[in-house]
Amino acid sequence: MFRPMYDWVLRMAHHRHALRSLAVVSFAESSFFPIPPDVMVVPMVLARRDQAYLIATVCTVASVIGGMFGYAIGYYLMESIGQWLVQLYHMESKIEALRHGYDQYGAAIILLKGLTPIPFKLVTIASGLFHFNFPLFVLLATITRSARFFIIAALLKRFGEPVQAFIEKRLNLFAWGFLILLAGGFAAVALI
């Protein structure tokens, strides 16, 4: 079921616009798009292990810039776009609890949630909404997103061939696992 999509992403990894496409997805995921860039990063690094760190760099930079856009949504556009996103993720009743958490643990929230399957856009928008220190936000977003994407790139660069064979042998299992993890991230947000 997932094989055609996986094969397509592997083919696209060699396309001249592959890095641009990754940048667009990574930017969008940090501000409004629900699918994390990992769905492109993993197959792209598997297909082009020689470019693993370039792929991680593009993904990180675009994610941080997208995070700045998400911050701006929370800071400047909460009454319009931000409110729509809060309603989309059913977060209306949780805003005050989240504000209290940001007051006490804002830096830790950004660092930890940037590594998890919890949608990063929620962290970026909340950071803007709660007027978290912007330069510190950018620094923390850079640290957490770099860690996430460079760890993935380094592991796949080092262990790529056996990992690729393992994934391809169990592609449906991995794809369903990823979808469950993604859904779990959204569910965790709902429980906060």
Secondary structure, 3 states (H helix, E strand, C coil): CCHHHHHHHHHHCCCCCHHHHHHHHHHHHCCCCCCCCHHHHHHHHHHCHHHHHHHHHHHHHHHHHHHHHHHHHHHHCHHHHHHHHHHHCCCHHHHHHHHHHHHHHHHHHHHHHCCCCCCHHHHHHHHHHCCCCHHHHHHHHHHHHHHHHHHHHHHHHHHHHHHHHHHHHCHHHHHHHHHHHHHHHHHHHHHC
